[in-house]
Amino acid sequence: QVELVESGGGLVPPGGSLRLSCAVSSRTIFAISTMQWYRQSPGKQRELVAGITTVGHANVVDSVKGRFTITRDNAEGTVYLQMNSLKPEDTAVYYCHTLYGNINYWGQGTQVTVSS
């Protein structure tokens, strides 16, 4: 069993920044797992935002490119999502995800609200 725990969400004005964290219960599993951040807005499907491989190769979707950065710390078993220049359309619940042993593991989600 792998547990993922997100933190760092909150309410920020447009143009603000937040840093999300996702701690994985097993550092051994974390070290061999690609990690992703997803988000889901009310009435919309959950969508992929960013991903990072075990060796640190990172990708983000076009809608957040230049604003969001995904990183990981294998020693800490934690993946981060640095979000800058936030827009109202970034408002969503953000989820951490990994696939291990053909099982999808999700965190409980952290709410990000961008509003003045």
DOFI-218340 format. One line per 10 residues: their letters; for each residue x, y negated, z negated of N, C-alpha, C. Coordinates in Angstrom, 3 decimals. Example, Ala and Ser with C-alpha at 12.3 -4.5 7.8 and 13.67 -1.06 7.14 Angstrom:
REM DOFI-218340
as = 13.190,5.690,-7.800,12.300,4.500,-7.800,13.200,3.300,-7.800  12.850,2.250,-7.080,13.670,1.060,-7.140,12.900,-0.030,-7.870
REM end
This chain:
REM DOFI-218340
qvelvesggg = 0.846,1.190,0.000,0.000,0.000,0.000,0.882,-1.241,0.000  0.562,-2.170,0.872,1.305,-3.414,0.991,0.360,-4.558,0.668  0.781,-5.449,-0.190,-0.026,-6.621,-0.516,0.643,-7.874,0.015  -0.195,-8.749,0.574,0.257,-10.029,1.094,-0.492,-11.121,0.340  0.224,-12.082,-0.182,-0.395,-13.156,-0.962,0.037,-14.498,-0.404  -0.953,-15.230,0.135,-0.678,-16.553,0.692,-0.848,-17.632,-0.371  -0.171,-18.735,-0.152,-0.321,-19.915,-0.998,0.088,-21.145,-0.204  -0.253,-22.316,-0.736,0.209,-23.555,-0.131,-0.834,-24.355,0.622  -2.040,-23.834,0.741,-3.082,-24.585,1.435,-3.555,-25.780,0.621  -4.402,-26.582,1.251,-4.934,-27.750,0.552,-5.590,-28.728,1.490
lvppggslrl = -5.881,-29.909,0.953,-6.501,-30.992,1.713,-5.447,-32.046,2.022  -5.283,-32.361,3.296,-4.320,-33.373,3.717,-4.948,-34.286,4.751  -4.513,-35.535,4.837,-5.027,-36.430,5.871,-4.396,-36.101,7.212  -5.027,-36.533,8.291,-4.413,-36.352,9.609,-3.001,-36.933,9.645  -2.088,-36.183,10.260,-0.688,-36.589,10.286,0.132,-36.063,9.138  -0.524,-35.457,8.178,0.172,-34.921,7.014,0.834,-33.589,7.276  1.465,-33.064,6.221,2.197,-31.803,6.317,1.830,-30.870,5.183  1.942,-29.588,5.461,1.785,-28.545,4.456,2.760,-27.428,4.788  3.157,-26.693,3.737,3.979,-25.507,3.921,3.270,-24.331,3.270  2.890,-23.372,4.128,2.255,-22.161,3.634,3.305,-21.096,3.363
scavssrtif = 3.041,-20.294,2.352,3.919,-19.180,2.015,3.113,-17.893,1.970  3.759,-16.798,2.314,3.139,-15.478,2.223,4.166,-14.530,1.637  3.895,-14.068,0.434,4.789,-13.139,-0.248,4.297,-11.712,-0.054  5.202,-10.840,0.349,4.874,-9.436,0.598,5.367,-8.594,-0.578  4.541,-7.640,-1.008,4.832,-6.900,-2.240,6.045,-6.000,-2.129  6.352,-5.532,-0.933,7.493,-4.654,-0.742,8.539,-5.342,0.132  9.672,-5.668,-0.426,10.724,-6.305,0.366,11.316,-5.337,1.383  11.287,-4.050,1.063,11.788,-3.043,2.000,10.938,-3.032,3.260  9.629,-2.995,3.076,8.721,-3.007,4.216,8.791,-4.347,4.928  8.868,-5.423,4.165,8.945,-6.749,4.775,10.129,-6.855,5.721
aistmqwyrq = 11.252,-6.310,5.307,12.478,-6.458,6.098,12.396,-5.779,7.458  11.501,-4.823,7.609,11.388,-4.107,8.875,10.107,-4.440,9.612  9.424,-5.489,9.183,8.113,-5.819,9.749,8.094,-7.175,10.428  7.507,-7.181,11.626,7.173,-8.456,12.247,6.002,-9.062,11.479  6.062,-10.366,11.261,5.028,-11.052,10.490,4.324,-12.083,11.366  3.051,-12.281,11.108,2.284,-13.286,11.849,1.448,-14.137,10.901  1.141,-15.318,11.382,0.120,-16.175,10.780,-1.043,-16.290,11.754  -2.250,-16.098,11.226,-3.482,-16.294,11.974,-4.282,-17.382,11.267  -5.289,-17.880,11.980,-6.226,-18.801,11.335,-7.629,-18.574,11.879  -8.601,-18.960,11.061,-9.995,-18.803,11.458,-10.791,-19.994,10.977
spgkqrelva = -11.430,-20.656,11.934,-12.305,-21.783,11.639,-13.738,-21.283,11.596  -14.637,-22.004,10.915,-16.047,-21.577,10.846,-16.643,-21.409,12.247  -17.281,-20.278,12.466,-17.938,-20.026,13.740,-17.017,-19.601,14.866  -15.723,-19.450,14.559,-14.758,-19.066,15.592,-14.081,-17.758,15.224  -13.507,-17.129,16.240,-12.759,-15.898,15.999,-11.403,-16.226,15.395  -10.886,-15.257,14.664,-9.543,-15.399,14.114,-8.546,-15.442,15.273  -7.603,-16.382,15.209,-6.646,-16.536,16.295,-5.221,-16.515,15.770  -4.332,-15.985,16.600,-2.913,-15.952,16.275,-2.331,-17.361,16.365  -1.515,-17.722,15.375,-0.876,-19.030,15.368,0.624,-18.910,15.618  1.259,-17.951,14.939,2.713,-17.832,15.040,3.142,-16.435,14.627
gittvghanv = 4.304,-16.027,15.130,4.853,-14.733,14.767,6.361,-14.806,14.680  6.935,-13.902,13.881,8.387,-13.867,13.744,8.830,-12.433,13.566  9.878,-12.037,14.314,10.374,-10.664,14.251,11.292,-10.487,13.039  11.742,-9.240,12.872,12.601,-8.927,11.741,13.929,-9.685,11.793  14.366,-10.022,13.010,15.651,-10.716,13.142,15.475,-12.215,13.352  14.252,-12.689,13.193,14.025,-14.120,13.198,13.629,-14.744,14.509  13.315,-13.930,15.501,12.823,-14.509,16.742,11.384,-14.959,16.535  11.158,-16.255,16.751,9.872,-16.852,16.408,9.147,-17.387,17.619  7.828,-17.343,17.558,6.983,-17.921,18.587,5.767,-18.547,17.948  5.307,-19.652,18.537,4.054,-20.267,18.105,3.186,-20.488,19.340
vdsvkgrfti = 1.896,-20.588,19.134,0.983,-20.805,20.260,1.101,-22.250,20.742  0.672,-22.482,21.964,0.855,-23.796,22.581,0.188,-24.919,21.791  -0.945,-24.649,21.182,-1.695,-25.696,20.498,-0.966,-26.254,19.274  0.025,-25.528,18.760,0.763,-26.001,17.591,2.250,-26.181,17.877  2.640,-25.958,19.106,4.055,-26.055,19.466,4.570,-27.472,19.218  5.743,-27.552,18.596,6.308,-28.851,18.264,5.832,-29.394,16.935  4.827,-28.738,16.337,4.294,-29.196,15.053,4.451,-28.139,13.954  4.297,-26.866,14.311,4.364,-25.775,13.338,5.653,-24.975,13.556  6.224,-24.513,12.453,7.417,-23.674,12.510,7.241,-22.500,11.560  7.511,-21.299,12.059,7.460,-20.103,11.224,8.878,-19.653,10.913
trdnaegtvy = 9.104,-19.321,9.651,10.408,-18.815,9.224,10.190,-17.681,8.233  11.272,-16.985,7.927,11.170,-15.897,6.961,12.421,-15.821,6.113  12.249,-15.316,4.918,13.359,-15.087,3.993,13.283,-13.627,3.576  14.109,-12.800,4.188,14.053,-11.357,3.909,14.448,-11.044,2.472  15.337,-11.825,1.913,15.751,-11.586,0.526,14.600,-11.817,-0.446  13.741,-12.769,-0.101,12.601,-13.087,-0.959,11.331,-12.348,-0.543  11.358,-11.714,0.629,10.151,-11.032,1.106,9.017,-11.996,1.377  9.363,-13.156,1.935,8.378,-14.207,2.127,8.483,-14.790,3.540  7.329,-15.069,4.115,7.261,-15.746,5.397,6.575,-17.096,5.177  7.052,-18.101,5.910,6.566,-19.472,5.738,5.981,-20.007,7.040
lqmnslkped = 5.065,-20.953,6.880,4.564,-21.695,8.024,4.609,-23.173,7.656  5.560,-23.886,8.245,5.665,-25.320,8.040,4.779,-26.008,9.062  3.842,-26.800,8.581,2.874,-27.449,9.459,3.017,-28.960,9.318  3.407,-29.611,10.395,3.568,-31.066,10.427,2.576,-31.678,11.405  2.406,-32.973,11.292,1.506,-33.716,12.197,0.150,-33.019,12.304  -0.400,-32.679,11.179,-1.655,-31.924,11.167,-2.806,-32.735,11.749  -3.685,-32.011,12.426,-4.858,-32.605,13.065,-6.127,-32.002,12.462  -7.245,-32.693,12.567,-8.502,-32.131,12.044,-8.814,-30.757,12.624  -8.442,-30.528,13.873,-8.722,-29.226,14.487,-7.845,-28.099,13.941  -6.873,-28.423,13.094,-6.084,-27.397,12.429,-6.794,-26.863,11.183
tavyychtly = -7.900,-27.474,10.824,-8.663,-27.026,9.659,-9.129,-25.592,9.852  -8.794,-24.736,8.893,-9.113,-23.316,8.993,-8.641,-22.600,7.731  -9.040,-21.349,7.622,-8.414,-20.460,6.645,-7.253,-19.777,7.359  -6.095,-19.845,6.741,-4.881,-19.281,7.328,-4.561,-17.962,6.641  -4.281,-16.940,7.481,-4.027,-15.601,6.991,-2.644,-15.121,7.428  -2.015,-14.418,6.540,-0.765,-13.731,6.822,-1.100,-12.303,7.244  -0.328,-11.746,8.164,-0.623,-10.410,8.683,0.649,-9.657,9.030  0.587,-8.337,8.830,1.602,-7.452,9.372,0.982,-6.106,9.683  1.618,-5.393,10.589,1.203,-4.040,10.947,2.307,-3.094,10.489  1.926,-2.144,9.620,2.912,-1.196,9.110,2.269,0.172,9.002
gninywgqgt = 2.911,1.159,9.575,2.356,2.505,9.523,1.002,2.589,10.196  0.831,1.817,11.284,-0.432,1.762,12.033,-1.594,1.217,11.221  -1.290,0.518,10.149,-2.324,-0.115,9.341,-2.114,-1.619,9.371  -3.202,-2.353,9.611,-3.151,-3.804,9.569,-3.324,-4.280,8.129  -2.382,-5.091,7.689,-2.457,-5.664,6.353,-2.665,-7.169,6.462  -3.635,-7.658,5.674,-3.968,-9.089,5.668,-3.904,-9.629,4.249  -3.538,-10.879,4.141,-3.666,-11.556,2.875,-5.093,-12.035,2.679  -5.321,-12.678,1.549,-6.674,-13.129,1.210,-7.025,-14.443,1.896  -6.018,-15.109,2.441,-6.254,-16.370,3.139,-6.068,-17.577,2.239  -5.663,-18.674,2.863,-5.535,-19.943,2.144,-6.156,-21.048,3.005
qvtvss = -6.987,-21.870,2.386,-7.738,-22.892,3.113,-6.871,-24.112,3.382  -6.868,-24.526,4.632,-6.224,-25.777,5.036,-7.294,-26.692,5.593  -7.436,-27.865,5.010,-8.414,-28.833,5.460,-7.698,-30.139,5.790  -7.881,-30.593,7.031,-7.256,-31.838,7.485,-8.375,-32.853,7.687  -8.406,-33.831,6.816,-9.494,-34.813,6.847,-9.073,-36.068,6.116  -9.605,-37.200,6.599,-9.339,-38.463,5.921,-10.419,-38.754,4.890
REM end
